[in-house]
């Protein structure tokens, strides 16, 4: 029987804690739960919590991490430079995540997201449920239970959940004369509640209204009430830019509630084509058709059946047990198993020392860095390095001489690079391969640039940081990215900074830059009409753009240089 240490979830009773509960339940009786010092396997529902385990213990144990978000999101976080090397096996929860892990050439198994059918199930008494929560009994109820406000600033929309896209859909419905009522629940609903009041869109919020400030620890609803709220709804709307799940797609499907969702995460695995939408006009049109003619009724049963077939606790548990039974045969597991191990008593001392150091020692920014960039070799790199210089200045970090600092920031190298330093190299499309520094952590403008590196055989650690770019002169046309063009990331940032929508080919990773601020085409014949449509909706699409700012660069640098 394998010894397994379970790393913690989120500690708030939210999705990650539920993942951890499911993992423990599924493996109960099949493995032995232990501390990290005696673990054969360290299993975590959240890879960043691996920092709570001492590095020598991670090195000697086989590390499994479940992906709560798609890896294209992770790779935009500087900490993922370490995550790429610490995790021996990733567990993808959707086919989207599976494909992304494979494209990044990271080891992965697919065990789908799951929910408990004992917690989410159909309740036929819809009007009784509405009376219980003060929801209009005869209204067409559109629900959303996602957090919509950033925790650090409750007045700002949460980037991932894209509540501004939800508002755009609801405004189009209202302007079309549709009668509907919005149902909200859960914590951090501040931004959306304020916007709906401002727009005069009727809504009910289920939770404590009078909480001053952040209500994250107060308004998380138990699953009994959430189940009732899904059943009180006619339509569940998911406007997210990216998702690992979301669990709400499975929960709504299990309750036989109709769903409209952007094509993200597990939603793509469960939902019918009519339930997947990419633009506000498309989503509003589908909802309007359902209000008038119940057109989405036909999606309910197939979505319920897909959830039931692959996304229950029983299905997930079977997948985890199959994975663990196959571990002893995996070459990567055998290599870890045959490597030298610390005695358990020594490992416990190492872990205690690590936990103590985490409490009292906080990584500091370097006082200075070496600067290795040849001005004039590449205009895009020159602009990025101007932004980097400004960010370093605001952080109080000096640019030292070539020989002193232990950390070097590199662009187009103008002198040899020492592998004895910590090297970070910013690159852009078109940088010749011979200019890449093998010992450096690479920083690129977009996820598509990561895929280009992997396709060219470059497997070193890489992270994504979109740096602030100067906008183009105002124009009315959308930027059209031609089929096969995989070097457009900097042009896309410039277009978005100018307020221009972007039309790009499906199958590329440009969605990770553009999100809802543009349109994607699957056939070249669609490119022209979509470019025209994007131009006509430029003002609305501009509101969906998520642009890198100087503050983003500074935040990224802080984490990167401290790591």
C-alpha positions as CSV (number, residue, x, y, z in Angstrom):
1,X,0.0,0.0,0.0
2,X,1.4,3.4,-1.0
3,X,2.0,6.1,1.5
4,X,0.3,9.3,0.3
5,X,0.6,12.9,1.7
6,X,-2.3,15.1,0.8
7,X,-1.4,18.8,0.4
8,X,-4.1,21.2,1.6
9,X,-6.9,22.8,-0.5
10,X,-8.1,26.4,-0.1
11,X,-9.2,26.2,3.6
12,X,-12.4,28.0,2.8
13,X,-14.8,25.2,2.0
14,X,-14.7,26.2,-1.7
15,X,-13.9,24.2,-4.8
16,X,-10.3,23.2,-3.9
17,X,-11.4,21.9,-0.5
18,X,-14.1,19.9,-2.2
19,X,-11.5,18.5,-4.6
20,X,-9.4,17.4,-1.6
21,X,-12.4,15.8,0.0
22,X,-13.1,13.9,-3.1
23,X,-9.5,12.7,-3.5
24,X,-9.4,11.5,0.1
25,X,-12.7,9.7,-0.2
26,X,-11.9,8.0,-3.5
27,X,-8.5,6.7,-2.3
28,X,-9.7,5.7,1.2
29,X,-8.7,2.1,1.9
30,X,-6.4,2.0,-1.2
31,X,-3.6,4.1,0.2
32,X,-2.2,5.1,3.6
33,X,-2.4,8.8,4.5
34,X,1.0,10.0,5.9
35,X,3.1,13.1,6.5
36,X,5.4,14.3,3.7
37,X,8.5,12.7,5.3
38,X,7.3,9.2,4.7
39,X,5.3,9.7,1.6
40,X,5.8,7.7,-1.6
41,X,3.3,10.1,-3.3
42,X,2.5,13.7,-2.6
43,X,-0.9,14.5,-4.1
44,X,-2.3,18.1,-4.2
45,X,-5.5,19.6,-5.5
46,X,-3.6,22.9,-5.9
47,X,0.0,22.9,-7.2
48,X,1.0,26.2,-5.6
49,X,0.5,24.6,-2.1
50,X,3.4,22.4,-2.9
51,X,5.5,25.2,-1.5
52,X,4.4,24.1,2.0
53,X,6.5,20.9,1.5
54,X,10.3,21.0,1.8
55,X,12.1,20.7,-1.5
56,X,14.1,17.6,-0.6
57,X,10.8,15.8,0.2
58,X,9.3,16.8,-3.1
59,X,12.4,15.6,-4.8
60,X,12.2,12.1,-3.3
61,X,8.4,11.7,-3.6
62,X,6.3,11.2,-6.7
63,X,4.3,14.4,-7.0
64,X,0.8,14.4,-8.5
65,X,-1.0,17.7,-9.0
66,X,-4.6,18.1,-10.1
67,X,-5.2,21.1,-12.3
68,X,-7.9,23.4,-10.9
69,X,-7.3,25.7,-13.9
70,X,-6.1,25.1,-17.5
71,X,-2.3,25.0,-17.9
72,X,-2.4,28.0,-20.3
73,X,-3.5,30.0,-17.3
74,X,-0.8,28.6,-15.1
75,X,2.0,29.4,-17.5
76,X,1.1,33.1,-17.1
77,X,2.2,32.9,-13.4
78,X,5.9,33.3,-12.6
79,X,5.6,30.6,-9.9
80,X,4.9,28.0,-12.6
81,X,8.5,28.1,-13.6
82,X,9.0,26.0,-10.5
83,X,5.7,24.1,-10.9
84,X,7.0,22.8,-14.3
85,X,9.9,21.1,-12.6
86,X,8.3,19.9,-9.3
87,X,5.3,18.0,-10.6
88,X,5.8,14.4,-11.9
89,X,2.3,13.9,-13.1
90,X,-0.6,16.4,-13.8
91,X,-4.2,15.3,-13.6
92,X,-6.2,17.2,-16.2
93,X,-9.9,17.7,-15.3
94,X,-11.1,18.5,-18.9
95,X,-10.2,17.5,-22.4
96,X,-9.2,21.2,-23.0
97,X,-6.7,21.0,-20.1
98,X,-5.5,17.6,-21.4
99,X,-4.7,19.0,-24.8
100,X,-3.0,22.0,-23.3
101,X,-0.7,19.9,-21.0
102,X,0.2,17.8,-24.0
103,X,1.0,20.8,-26.1
104,X,3.3,22.0,-23.3
105,X,4.9,18.6,-23.2
106,X,4.1,18.0,-19.6
107,X,3.2,14.5,-18.3
108,X,-0.6,14.2,-17.8
109,X,-3.5,11.9,-17.1
110,X,-7.1,12.7,-17.7
111,X,-9.5,12.2,-14.8
112,X,-12.6,14.5,-15.3
113,X,-14.0,16.9,-12.8
114,X,-16.8,15.5,-10.7
115,X,-19.6,16.5,-8.4
116,X,-21.6,14.5,-5.9
117,X,-25.0,13.4,-7.3
118,X,-26.2,13.2,-3.7
119,X,-25.7,17.0,-3.5
120,X,-27.0,18.2,-6.9
121,X,-30.1,16.7,-8.4
122,X,-33.5,17.8,-9.9
123,X,-36.2,19.2,-7.6
124,X,-39.6,19.5,-9.4
125,X,-41.2,22.2,-7.2
126,X,-39.7,25.2,-8.9
127,X,-42.3,27.8,-7.7
128,X,-42.0,26.6,-4.1
129,X,-38.3,27.1,-4.3
130,X,-38.8,30.6,-5.7
131,X,-41.1,31.5,-2.9
132,X,-38.5,30.2,-0.4
133,X,-35.9,32.7,-1.7
134,X,-38.1,35.6,-2.7
135,X,-37.7,35.1,-6.5
136,X,-40.5,36.1,-8.8
137,X,-42.5,32.9,-9.4
138,X,-43.4,33.5,-13.0
139,X,-40.2,35.1,-14.2
140,X,-37.7,33.7,-16.6
141,X,-34.7,33.4,-14.2
142,X,-31.1,33.7,-15.4
143,X,-28.7,32.6,-12.7
144,X,-25.0,33.0,-12.1
145,X,-23.2,32.0,-8.8
146,X,-19.6,32.8,-9.8
147,X,-17.5,35.4,-7.9
148,X,-17.4,38.5,-10.1
149,X,-15.3,40.9,-8.0
150,X,-11.5,40.9,-7.5
151,X,-10.6,40.1,-3.9
152,X,-8.0,42.9,-3.8
153,X,-10.5,45.4,-5.2
154,X,-14.1,44.7,-4.8
155,X,-15.0,47.5,-7.2
156,X,-13.2,45.8,-10.1
157,X,-14.6,42.9,-12.2
158,X,-12.8,39.6,-11.8
159,X,-10.9,39.0,-15.0
160,X,-11.4,35.2,-15.1
161,X,-15.2,35.3,-14.6
162,X,-15.8,38.2,-17.1
163,X,-18.9,39.7,-15.5
164,X,-18.7,42.6,-17.9
165,X,-19.5,40.0,-20.7
166,X,-22.5,38.8,-18.7
167,X,-23.7,42.4,-18.3
168,X,-23.4,42.9,-22.1
169,X,-25.6,39.8,-22.7
170,X,-28.2,41.0,-20.2
171,X,-28.3,44.5,-21.7
172,X,-28.9,43.1,-25.2
173,X,-31.7,40.9,-23.8
174,X,-33.3,43.9,-22.0
175,X,-33.0,46.1,-25.2
176,X,-34.7,43.3,-27.2
177,X,-37.7,43.6,-24.8
178,X,-37.2,40.3,-23.1
179,X,-38.7,39.9,-19.6
180,X,-36.3,38.1,-17.2
181,X,-35.0,38.2,-13.7
182,X,-31.3,37.6,-12.6
183,X,-30.5,35.3,-9.6
184,X,-27.1,35.8,-7.9
185,X,-25.5,33.9,-5.0
186,X,-22.1,33.4,-3.5
187,X,-19.4,35.8,-2.2
188,X,-17.8,38.8,-3.9
189,X,-20.8,39.7,-6.1
190,X,-20.2,43.5,-5.4
191,X,-19.3,44.6,-9.0
192,X,-22.1,42.8,-10.7
193,X,-24.8,43.9,-8.2
194,X,-23.7,47.5,-8.7
195,X,-23.8,47.2,-12.5
196,X,-27.2,45.6,-12.5
197,X,-28.6,48.4,-10.3
198,X,-27.0,51.0,-12.6
199,X,-28.5,49.3,-15.7
200,X,-31.9,48.9,-14.0
201,X,-31.9,45.1,-14.5
202,X,-33.9,43.3,-11.8
203,X,-32.1,40.7,-9.7
204,X,-32.3,38.8,-6.5
205,X,-29.1,38.2,-4.4
206,X,-29.2,35.3,-2.0
207,X,-26.8,36.0,0.8
208,X,-26.1,38.6,3.5
209,X,-26.4,42.0,2.0
210,X,-25.1,44.2,4.8
211,X,-21.5,42.8,5.0
212,X,-19.0,45.6,5.1
213,X,-16.1,44.8,2.7
214,X,-15.0,41.4,1.6
215,X,-17.7,38.7,2.3
216,X,-15.7,35.7,1.1
217,X,-15.9,34.0,4.5
218,X,-19.6,34.9,5.0
219,X,-21.5,34.3,1.7
220,X,-20.2,30.9,0.6
221,X,-23.5,29.0,0.4
222,X,-23.8,25.4,1.5
223,X,-24.5,22.9,-1.3
224,X,-28.1,22.2,-0.2
225,X,-29.1,25.8,-0.9
226,X,-27.0,25.9,-4.1
227,X,-28.9,22.9,-5.3
228,X,-32.2,24.6,-4.6
229,X,-31.1,27.7,-6.5
230,X,-30.1,25.8,-9.6
231,X,-33.5,24.2,-9.5
232,X,-35.2,27.5,-9.1
233,X,-33.6,28.8,-12.3
234,X,-34.4,28.6,-16.0
235,X,-31.0,29.3,-17.4
236,X,-27.5,29.3,-16.0
237,X,-25.0,31.7,-17.7
238,X,-21.2,31.1,-17.7
239,X,-19.4,34.1,-19.3
240,X,-15.9,33.2,-18.1
241,X,-12.7,33.9,-20.1
242,X,-11.1,30.6,-18.8
243,X,-12.1,27.8,-16.4
244,X,-10.7,24.6,-15.0
245,X,-14.3,23.4,-14.5
246,X,-16.4,25.3,-13.8
247,X,-18.2,23.1,-11.3
248,X,-21.3,25.1,-12.0
249,X,-21.5,23.6,-15.5
250,X,-21.7,20.1,-13.9
251,X,-24.0,21.2,-11.1
252,X,-26.5,22.9,-13.4
253,X,-26.5,19.9,-15.8
254,X,-27.1,17.6,-12.8
255,X,-30.1,19.7,-11.8
256,X,-31.4,19.6,-15.4
257,X,-31.0,23.4,-15.6
258,X,-30.4,24.9,-19.1
259,X,-27.0,26.4,-19.6
260,X,-25.3,28.9,-21.9
261,X,-21.5,29.0,-21.6
262,X,-18.4,30.2,-23.3
263,X,-16.5,27.2,-24.6
264,X,-14.2,26.8,-21.7
265,X,-13.0,23.9,-19.5
266,X,-15.4,21.1,-18.7
267,X,-18.3,23.0,-20.3
268,X,-16.9,21.9,-23.7
269,X,-17.1,18.2,-22.5
270,X,-20.7,18.3,-21.3
271,X,-22.7,20.9,-23.2
272,X,-24.5,20.7,-26.5
273,X,-23.3,22.9,-29.4
274,X,-26.4,25.2,-28.9
275,X,-25.3,25.8,-25.3
276,X,-21.8,27.1,-26.2
277,X,-21.5,30.8,-27.2
278,X,-18.6,33.1,-28.1
279,X,-20.1,36.5,-28.4
280,X,-22.6,38.6,-26.6
281,X,-25.0,38.9,-29.6
282,X,-24.9,35.1,-30.0
283,X,-25.6,34.5,-26.3
284,X,-28.4,37.0,-26.1
285,X,-30.0,35.5,-29.2
286,X,-29.9,32.0,-27.8
287,X,-31.4,33.2,-24.5
288,X,-34.1,35.2,-26.3
289,X,-35.1,32.2,-28.4
290,X,-35.4,30.1,-25.2
291,X,-37.5,32.7,-23.5
292,X,-39.9,32.8,-26.5
293,X,-39.9,29.2,-27.6
294,X,-38.0,27.0,-25.0
295,X,-35.4,26.2,-27.7
296,X,-32.8,25.0,-25.2
297,X,-35.2,22.4,-23.7
298,X,-33.7,19.8,-26.1
299,X,-30.2,20.3,-24.5
300,X,-31.3,19.3,-21.0
301,X,-31.3,15.5,-21.3
302,X,-28.1,15.0,-23.3
303,X,-26.2,17.3,-21.0
304,X,-27.5,15.5,-17.9
305,X,-26.5,12.1,-19.5
306,X,-22.9,13.3,-20.2
307,X,-22.5,14.6,-16.7
308,X,-23.9,11.3,-15.3
309,X,-21.6,9.2,-17.5
310,X,-18.3,10.8,-16.7
311,X,-18.5,13.5,-14.1
312,X,-19.8,11.8,-10.9
313,X,-17.9,11.1,-7.7
314,X,-18.0,7.4,-8.6
315,X,-16.5,8.0,-12.0
316,X,-13.7,10.2,-10.6
317,X,-13.0,7.7,-7.8
318,X,-12.6,4.9,-10.3
319,X,-10.2,7.0,-12.4
320,X,-8.1,7.9,-9.4
321,X,-7.9,4.2,-8.2
322,X,-6.9,3.2,-11.8
323,X,-4.2,5.8,-11.8
324,X,-2.8,4.7,-8.4
325,X,-2.9,1.0,-9.4
326,X,-0.8,1.9,-12.5
327,X,1.8,4.0,-10.7
328,X,4.2,1.1,-9.8
329,X,4.6,0.4,-13.5
330,X,5.3,4.0,-14.6
331,X,9.0,4.5,-15.4
332,X,8.9,8.0,-13.8
333,X,7.5,6.5,-10.6
334,X,10.1,3.8,-10.6
335,X,12.9,6.4,-11.0
336,X,11.6,8.3,-8.0
337,X,11.2,5.1,-6.0
338,X,14.8,4.0,-6.6
339,X,16.3,7.4,-5.8
340,X,18.0,7.9,-2.4
341,X,15.6,8.8,0.4
342,X,16.1,10.7,3.7
343,X,15.4,8.6,6.8
344,X,11.9,9.4,8.1
345,X,13.2,11.2,11.2
346,X,15.6,13.3,9.1
347,X,12.8,14.1,6.7
348,X,10.6,15.3,9.6
349,X,13.3,17.6,10.8
350,X,13.7,19.0,7.2
351,X,10.0,19.6,7.0
352,X,9.8,21.3,10.5
353,X,12.7,23.6,9.5
354,X,11.0,24.4,6.2
355,X,7.7,25.3,7.9
356,X,9.6,27.4,10.5
357,X,11.5,29.3,7.8
358,X,8.3,29.9,5.8
359,X,6.9,31.7,8.8
360,X,9.8,33.9,9.6
361,X,11.7,34.4,6.3
362,X,10.1,36.2,3.4
363,X,12.0,36.2,0.1
364,X,13.4,39.7,-0.7
365,X,13.9,41.4,-4.0
366,X,17.5,41.7,-5.2
367,X,19.1,45.0,-4.7
368,X,20.5,45.0,-8.2
369,X,20.5,43.0,-11.4
370,X,22.8,42.7,-14.4
371,X,21.4,44.0,-17.7
372,X,22.3,42.3,-20.9
373,X,20.4,43.7,-23.9
374,X,21.7,45.1,-27.2
375,X,19.7,48.2,-28.1
376,X,18.6,48.5,-31.7
377,X,18.7,44.8,-32.5
378,X,15.0,44.4,-32.2
379,X,12.4,47.2,-31.8
380,X,9.9,45.1,-29.9
381,X,12.5,44.0,-27.4
382,X,13.7,47.6,-27.0
383,X,10.2,48.6,-26.0
384,X,9.8,45.8,-23.6
385,X,13.1,46.6,-22.0
386,X,12.1,50.2,-21.6
387,X,9.1,49.0,-19.6
388,X,11.3,46.6,-17.6
389,X,13.7,49.4,-16.8
390,X,10.8,51.6,-15.5
391,X,9.4,48.7,-13.5
392,X,12.7,47.9,-11.9
393,X,13.2,51.6,-11.0
394,X,9.8,51.7,-9.3
395,X,10.7,48.6,-7.3
396,X,14.0,50.2,-6.2
397,X,16.2,47.7,-8.0
398,X,19.4,49.0,-9.4
399,X,20.9,48.0,-12.8
400,X,24.4,47.0,-11.7
401,X,27.6,46.3,-13.7
402,X,28.1,43.2,-15.7
403,X,30.1,41.2,-13.1
404,X,28.4,42.0,-9.8
405,X,24.8,40.9,-9.5
406,X,23.8,37.2,-9.1
407,X,20.8,37.7,-11.3
408,X,20.8,38.7,-15.0
409,X,18.0,40.1,-17.2
410,X,18.6,39.3,-20.8
411,X,17.0,40.4,-24.1
412,X,19.1,40.3,-27.3
413,X,22.4,39.3,-25.6
414,X,25.3,41.7,-26.3
415,X,27.8,39.7,-24.2
416,X,28.3,36.1,-23.1
417,X,26.0,34.8,-20.4
418,X,27.2,32.9,-17.3
419,X,25.3,29.8,-16.4
420,X,26.3,30.3,-12.8
421,X,23.8,33.2,-12.5
422,X,20.1,33.1,-12.3
423,X,19.2,34.2,-15.9
424,X,15.9,35.5,-17.1
425,X,15.6,36.1,-20.8
426,X,12.7,38.1,-22.5
427,X,12.1,37.0,-26.0
428,X,9.7,38.0,-28.9
429,X,8.7,36.3,-32.1
430,X,11.4,36.4,-34.7
431,X,14.3,36.3,-32.2
432,X,16.8,33.9,-33.8
433,X,17.2,30.6,-32.1
434,X,20.9,31.1,-31.7
435,X,20.2,34.1,-29.4
436,X,18.3,31.9,-26.9
437,X,20.2,31.3,-23.6
438,X,19.9,27.6,-22.6
439,X,20.4,28.3,-18.9
440,X,17.7,31.1,-18.8
441,X,14.1,31.0,-17.7
442,X,12.4,32.3,-20.8
443,X,9.7,35.0,-20.6
444,X,7.5,35.4,-23.7
445,X,4.6,37.7,-24.7
446,X,1.9,35.0,-25.2
447,X,1.0,31.4,-24.8
448,X,1.3,31.0,-28.6
449,X,5.0,31.9,-28.3
450,X,5.4,29.0,-25.7
451,X,3.9,26.6,-28.2
452,X,6.2,27.9,-30.9
453,X,9.2,27.2,-28.7
454,X,8.0,23.6,-27.9
455,X,7.4,23.0,-31.6
456,X,11.0,24.0,-32.3
457,X,12.3,21.6,-29.7
458,X,13.0,24.1,-26.9
459,X,12.0,22.5,-23.6
460,X,13.5,24.8,-21.0
461,X,11.2,26.4,-18.4
462,X,9.1,29.3,-19.8
463,X,6.5,31.7,-18.5
464,X,4.3,34.3,-20.1
465,X,4.2,38.0,-19.3
466,X,2.4,40.4,-21.6
467,X,4.3,43.7,-21.2
468,X,2.7,47.1,-21.8
469,X,2.9,48.0,-25.5
470,X,2.4,51.3,-27.3
471,X,-0.8,51.5,-29.2
472,X,-1.1,52.1,-32.9
473,X,-2.8,55.1,-34.4
474,X,-6.6,54.8,-34.1
475,X,-8.2,52.8,-36.9
476,X,-11.6,51.3,-37.6
477,X,-10.6,47.9,-38.9
478,X,-10.0,44.8,-36.8
479,X,-6.6,43.2,-36.9
480,X,-6.9,40.0,-39.0
481,X,-4.4,37.3,-38.2
482,X,-3.9,35.2,-41.2
483,X,-4.0,31.4,-41.1
484,X,-0.7,29.9,-40.2
485,X,0.6,33.1,-38.7
486,X,2.0,32.1,-35.3
487,X,4.2,35.1,-34.8
488,X,1.5,37.7,-34.2
489,X,1.6,38.1,-30.4
490,X,3.2,41.5,-30.2
491,X,1.0,42.8,-33.0
492,X,-2.0,41.6,-31.1
493,X,-1.0,43.4,-28.0
494,X,-0.5,46.6,-30.0
495,X,-3.9,46.2,-31.6
496,X,-5.7,45.6,-28.3
497,X,-3.9,48.6,-26.8
498,X,-5.3,50.7,-29.7
499,X,-8.9,49.5,-29.0
500,X,-8.9,47.3,-32.1
501,X,-10.7,43.9,-32.0
502,X,-8.7,40.9,-33.3
503,X,-9.9,38.2,-35.7
504,X,-7.7,35.1,-35.4
505,X,-7.6,31.5,-36.5
506,X,-9.2,28.8,-34.4
507,X,-6.7,26.2,-33.2
508,X,-4.1,28.8,-32.2
509,X,-3.5,29.9,-28.6
510,X,-4.2,33.6,-29.5
511,X,-7.5,33.2,-27.6
512,X,-5.4,33.5,-24.4
513,X,-4.5,37.0,-25.4
514,X,-7.7,38.2,-27.0
515,X,-10.4,36.4,-24.9
516,X,-13.7,38.1,-25.6
517,X,-12.1,41.2,-27.3
518,X,-12.2,39.6,-30.7
519,X,-13.5,36.7,-32.8
520,X,-12.0,33.5,-34.0
521,X,-12.6,31.8,-37.4
522,X,-12.4,28.1,-38.3
523,X,-12.4,28.5,-42.1
524,X,-10.6,31.2,-44.1
525,X,-13.9,32.1,-45.8
526,X,-15.2,33.3,-42.4
527,X,-12.3,35.7,-41.8
528,X,-13.7,38.5,-44.0
529,X,-17.3,38.6,-42.6
530,X,-16.0,38.3,-39.1
531,X,-13.6,41.1,-39.6
532,X,-16.5,43.3,-40.7
533,X,-18.6,42.1,-37.8
534,X,-15.8,42.9,-35.3
535,X,-15.4,46.4,-36.7
536,X,-19.2,47.0,-36.3
537,X,-19.0,45.8,-32.7
538,X,-15.6,47.4,-31.9
539,X,-16.8,49.6,-29.0
540,X,-18.4,46.7,-27.2
541,X,-15.4,44.4,-27.9
542,X,-13.0,47.0,-26.6
543,X,-14.7,46.8,-23.2
544,X,-13.8,43.1,-23.0
545,X,-10.0,43.6,-23.6
546,X,-7.7,42.7,-20.7
547,X,-4.5,44.6,-21.3
548,X,-1.2,44.3,-19.5
549,X,-0.4,47.4,-17.6
550,X,2.8,48.7,-15.8
551,X,1.3,47.5,-12.5
552,X,1.0,44.0,-14.0
553,X,4.6,44.1,-15.0
554,X,5.7,45.1,-11.6
555,X,3.6,42.4,-9.9
556,X,5.0,39.8,-12.3
557,X,8.6,41.0,-11.6
558,X,8.2,41.0,-7.9
559,X,7.2,37.3,-7.9
560,X,9.7,36.3,-10.5
561,X,12.7,37.9,-9.0
562,X,11.8,36.6,-5.5
563,X,11.4,33.0,-6.7
